[in-house]
Amino acid sequence: MTIRYSNGQTYEAVLLSRTETTIRAAIQGHEDVVILNLFDGVWVSDECEPVQISFAWNGRREPAPVHEADCICPHELAARLIHLLYAGQETIEPAALLPREHLAAALHQVV
């Protein structure tokens, strides 16, 4: 995670724990754990200084585009899935869907 203080200082930190209103993080080179509290939608440090935080999983990467070909499965798989749907089976084994030689190709196409 990244912690940015209002004075411009930015630190990379490791998230130790999080609740709805509290974050505990470790900053490399600092001996103490940083504790941030959420007040009225703003994260605040122990010194009552507002900070901005961002998490690695909030990455700014754009998702890969999905093409129609990525969503098309082999005819045999579609036919078996429709048959199983109408048959009302609760569970199915993946090997029962397609012959082994087609199974890997079908699973590769699943998005």
Helices and strands as residue ranges (DSSP letters): E 2-5, E 10-18, E 22-27, E 34-39, E 42-44, E 50-54, G 56-58, G 68-71, H 75-87, G 94-96, H 100-109
